């Protein structure tokens, strides 16, 4: 079915500048997203999320933000001419100040089977290299139908190895609409995981069994 852009607008607008996301950047602590320039400017005078007021980091909040390239690609696909207008504004900005305009990244040629170089065009919805951990989420420990929660739409999640178990719990609570009083235990194999552990640390400590 056809969807009016106005229905999607609340999900692709920056709550700071009220415009469409440009260089969409997500706070890893609470998963709220803003324009990169907006959130960086905000962190000059505050260490809290502008939307939920959570403390992002006591001293260096910029450590806990990540570019969301998939979301930015979606915004550019949804909003006609937004990407072209943004590129023109950036070009004009550098030209007015006598600066060299940054060149866009060019796809690198790779050798073909017959020795002729060819350019490979990546998918618009490419997976950024920082998302280096894949998780399979399964619900266990309670009878199906008990409790007031929504089932997960997708079991597979691709995330950064720097994400902690605390981040995974926040993600699950948000996606499943869990009651704040509901206790969530996250287990990998026979190991009950702690909130402070990062996914990369877990993979290193548990080893191959962490992949199961």
Secondary structure, DSSP 8 states (H G I E B T S, - for coil): ----HHHHHHHHB-TTTSSB-SSEEEETTT--EEEHHHHHHHTTT-SB-TTT--B--SS-GGGGEEE-HHHHHHHHHHSTTHHHHHHHHHHHHHHHTT----------EEE-TTS-EEE----TT---TT--EEEE----SS-TT-SS----S-SEEEE-TT-BHHHHHHHHHHHHT--TT-----EETTEE--TT-BHHHHHHHHGGGGG-
